[in-house]
Amino acid sequence: MTLENVLLLSAALFSIGIYGVMSRRSIITTLMSIELMFNAVVVAAIAFSRFTLPASLANVESPVQAAAVRLALTGHVFAVFIIAVAAAEVALGLAIVFALYRVRETTEITDAATMKN
């Protein structure tokens, strides 16, 4: 598997997520599509971490050290932060969905503007 293949997968996931956000009217489906876009970013971050090497670490003399540097977990750390932000976003989004459903008994995005009162 190459970097290009993984980035194509990430772009496809992100495109599906954008399509879901733009075409759906349900807030829950929109939140799921946003999660899909977050996961596409996670896949891209881990792919860049796996397949690229920072220039400051590229001048390692020993092949054993070079292999250890290649396995650096920088993309994985970004992935954990992105997943944490996504979890917080979903928790807040679901709280808004519950509030909207209590007031208007619907989960349509177009009815969310009526909560201005």
N, C-alpha and C positions, 0 to 999 in steps of 0.2 A: 504494500500500500504506500502510495506516495503522498506528498503534501498536497499536490493538486487534486487528487481524488478526495482527500478529507475536506479540503476547502470547497470542492463542488458539493459534497454532502452537506456541509454547513450552509452553503448558499441556498441549496434546495430547501432545507429545513426553515431557514429564515424567510424564504419566499412563500412557503406554505403558511407560515405564521402571519406574514403581512396580508396575504389573501384572506385569511380567517378574520383578521382585525377589520379589514375594509369591507368584507361582504356580509358579515353576520350582524344581527341586531341584538342578540342576547348578550348580556353582560358576562355571563359565565363562559360562553364560548369565546368571547373576546379575551377574557383572562387566560383561558387555556391557550389561545393563539399567542398571547404575549409570553407565556411560559415557554412555548415552542421556540420563539425568537431568542429568549434567554439561553435556552439549551443549545441553539445554533452558535451563539457566541462562546459558550463553554467549549464546544467541540473545536471551534477555531482556535481558542486560546491554548488548549491542550495540544492541538496539532502544531501550532507555531513553536510551542515549548519543546515538543518532541523532535521536530525536523529542522530546527534552526539552532544555531549556536551563537551566543553573544561574542562580539569581536574581542572583548577583554579576556574572555576565557579560551579563545581559540589558540593561543600561543602556549599551550601546555606541552611540556617536553615528553613526558612519559605517556605511553599508550594506555596504561591502566588509569592514570589520572584523566586522560582525555575521555575514556569511557565513563568514568564517574561524573565528569562535568556534563556529558551528554545526557545523563539521567537526572539532571537537576529538575526539581519539581516546581519551577516557577509558574508554569501554566496551570498546574494543579492547585496552587495557592490562589491564583486568580479565579479558578473555577469554584473553589469553596466560597470565596467572597461573592461571586455572582449568584450562586445558589442561595446564599443567605439573604441577599437583597431580593431575589425572586420570591423567597418564602415570606418575607415581610410585605412585599407588594401584594401577594395573594391574600394574606391575612387582612390587610387593609381593604383590599377590593371586595372580599367576601363580607366584611362588616358593612360596607356601603351597599352591597347587594341586599343584605338582610334589612337594612334601614329602608331602602327603596321598596322592598317587597311589603314591609309592614305598612308603609304609608299608601302606596299605590296598588299593591297586589299584582305587580308585574315586574319582570326583569328585563324589559326592553331598554336599550340605550336611549332611544328617543324620549322616553318618559323620565329620564334622569334630570332633565332641565326643569321639570316641574317641582323639584325639591327646593327651589329658591326661597320658599316662604319662610 
